[in-house]
Amino acid sequence: MSGLLPKHLMLAVAIVATVFASPVDARKKNGVEVRDLYYGEVLFYFYQQNDFAALTRILAAQSAGRLDHHEGEAELLLGGLYLSYGQHELASEIFERLLDESVDSNVRNRAWFYVGKMRYQRSRYAGAEEAFAKIDGRLPRGLEEEHQMLLAQTYMGQGRFAEAAELLDRWKGSREWQAYARYNLGVSYVRTNAVDEGARLLNKIGLLDEKEPELLNIRDKANLALGYAYLQSERAEDAKGVLQRVRLQGPFSNKALLGVGWADAMRDDYRAALTPWLELQGRDLLDSAVQESLLAVPFAFGNLGANGSAAEYYQSALRAYEEERVRLRDAIDQVQTGELIPALLASDDENIARWYWQLEELPASAGAKYIYHLVANHEFQEGLRNYRDLMVLYRDLNTWKQKLGAFHDMVDTRKQAYAQRLPDVEASLQDMDVNQMRERRDGLIRRRHEIRQTRDIAALATEDERWQWGAVTELEANPAFNVPEAAEARDKQRLLKGVLLWNFDKEYKFRLWQLRREIEALNQTISVAVEYQQRVAEAQASMPQKLEAYARRIDNLEPRLEAMQQRIYSVLAHEEQRIETMAAKELTAQLERLETYQIQARFALAAIYDRATAAATE
């Protein structure tokens, strides 16, 4: 039993289609580039459909101020996540804040859309229209179609059917959305007794030539609604023609067959009415149309004068009703003993995010099939989503509680590492003589200043050059060097001295620059050393306190987690009771309907016996 909910009943928030279509399309269509690492982590979990992890990481990143480049988009995504979890007030606060603060038209448009959608869901139609009117330009494609559909629904909610029809006539979007909106508008006309106006719209849908399952279902539903509207207006011929468009094997075929029979009965053609009603006899008695057919068939035989056949079918109906009542009582007992919800969620895939989850297949339990119609109810589906979310959150809290021991071990490990490394750090600090480095730096500064003042080019000579300079200049003090016979040696000595002076002068500026670089490097070393000392001192002063604070925080988390689990457990019980109450109410209504049919069958059977007795005594 799949596909219980048509897509048009899933009015979930489509952030994927509004913030980003996909990680690739995001860059291509919206020009989105992830510039904050933590926002990338949020998107990773978001695209994995792990909404809860994405939600918690957005909050953590915002708390730490780590979303500088994606504040608007993160807020929009957070609002959508809150909305998907039913937190309308939190979502509304975010969207309204975005409207006040954001200068990005795309963000503002999407925020106005969500504000309008929330107002529509709360039946605040005038406020929804006001919000939609503030959207400047077109929204992303998937969202624009929903926007047009919601705007049409907003007009309908205010009774402005003509404006809704005009909007739908200009429709350029998805045919599924258009068909759904036209169907709602047509039904709205019918409910206000404007059958002809409703027929115009419902006929457009009822005559669609489509193969898509979704459109086929909407087409059948439109024909069924129009057919029964004609029946209520006693337009039997019109009703039969429309109801015969409904597929014989579709989800609406039973009601259509029942309606075709009643259209024939309205024309007193009970023999023709028997054809669709007898067809229903072989179908699942779970359907109310099949249950009604058990009365309709003997009713037709009675009007044809075949009282014997009528009595036989009434008796058969009574037996079937009683058997079904027994099964329904068993199903109600299963609901009241708490077996229903575990059965419904037995095959649940926890990896499916809340936005995309719905109960699509009923379990094989005896009682589950009787809530077939209830599963298509939005309130029931929302209740199951809430219950499922609470269960996931309860398990997450359990997981976090188990991690507290690991966090304690991490703190203890850091304490041990701190105690082990502290002696080595203190020893390295003792070897680091910052004052000595400063004295050396100051000496270099004074030396460079003196060299620049006197332009002492020889003062920057290398060790080899200083030895050569000393050797050359020492010759001048030797008496033997000044005799006439040493003239040639003196010439060579002057030449060597000149070469050395030339080299000193050539390298002077470069070597002076090198000395400045050495001073700067020494300054940097001193700064690093001072910073290192300060950091070590701060660590010595704060690390023990920080580690103790971490330990206290971890200790405080356990009672908080337990308190949260107790709250969740309480809400779970409330939600479970609410779901079971809805299910029990639905099953009880079915039981009461069967009892009503039983009473009608008994009265009809008694009337046949009375007529037969009266005929026999005449």
PyMOL commands that set and color helices and strands:
alter all, ss='L'
color gray80, all
select helices_A, chain A and resi 7-9+15-18+23-30+37-47+51-63+71-84+88-101+105-121+125-133+141-157+161-169+175-191+195-206+213-232+236-243+253-266+270-281+288-303+307-336+340-344+354-356+368-375+378-431+434-454+457-460+463-477+479-482+484-617
alter helices_A, ss='H'
color red, helices_A
deselect
rebuild
show_as cartoon
